[in-house]
Amino acid sequence: MKNVSMVLCVLVMLACEQNDPNGSGFGTTDSKDLEKNIGPCDQRVVLKPTKIDSRHVAFYKLYKMVKKYKGLFNGRTFKKLGSGGKPIFDFPIAQIFPVYNNADFIYEGLDYNIRAIKSLEFIFHTLNLNIHSINLDLMYASQLLEYLLDSARLLKTLLNENFSDATLERLKATKTAEELTKIYFYLEEVVEDRNRFVSKLSDALVRIAVNNFGRASVLEILANNIIVQNDSLRHGNSIGSSISNRSDIIVFYASMRLMVDVVLCFIKS
């Protein structure tokens, strides 16, 4: 009922503005001064919205997107994998990497793509993941799992923990039209970057498995196209010329993390 009331409230405000074209800015306005209004939250990003919506339009768009993606990410289950149900990831993840209790995050991180999941399984069996010694194999496998954990949790956690109904009400009451427009814009970028990252990573994993590459080739592909050694880049702190020649996988992963930080900054500021 609370959700319905919020939607009705927004629709009423929109209807009033439609009847008053000289009112508080229904629709969009040019944002030629956006670059002048760069604040601490979006100073690290190149992408900017090209137009600023009115407060009511911007909030309504944000509200609808949050509800859409909350439903999508919280509603996914293994039943949607088909009659086979939940597949078995035939590799002892918890034994080799005790920080993970099970492999469920791998399914979420790869958007339940069975071919990609089985390809990752092939890669782990191909690598020399000896728990008694630290080698490149373990380092690369650990990085892959970090990617997948972030893919599974970052956006989902952002939506569930930072876009509650109470938070949405606060944003509606306290944020400017430009701030609401930017929150919507950068949240959409998080979703798109994650989708591109998962797609590119899945394709790369499947390609390795289909070609039945050996350990040396797998390590080379991981090093050149998938794994990032730079901690600053991996955590989204440096997006720009430093990765212009890197794999799309790395670019989208780093951008996803950066955009999450940008959205959180706008919410908490």
C-alpha angles and dihedrals in degrees: 000000000000090000092050091050091052092052092047090049092054093045092052091052091049092050091052092051092049089060090051110052090178092051129103098319110287111194118007138323130205114269103204089141095054093104089052090053097056108140136184092284100057103025092104097054130081098199116085132173111261095215136031117226122213113267094257095047092045092050094046091051090048092047093051093048094049092051091046096053095039088057092046099049097036093045099054115110138167089256088078090063090080135247092325091068122198111002121225115245097215099208129089097244095163092048095052096033107029092185088077118068094197143343098262093109089059090063092049093042092056094041092246092295101162095197092052092046092051090045090055088050089054091050093051091050090049095052123076100246099176109170091203095065136038113236140151090269092062093043093051094044090050090051092050090053091049089053091051094046090053091047090052099042115023100073094032092052092045091055098041100042103032105034103053118149089258091053092048090052090051092049091049091052102040111028125088124234090258093049093049091047091051094047089053092044096050094042088055088051090054090054094046094045091050092049092050092046093051092046094049094043092047091051091050093049093048091048091055093050096043091053091047091225119192127235097274093051092045091052091048093050092047092049096046103036113018117021123074118205095187108091093198091055094042091056094049098255097125121041115164142056092353090072101032091112097039129103119283086238091064094043094053093044093051092044092051091055093046093050091051089056091048093052092047090050092054092046095049100038 
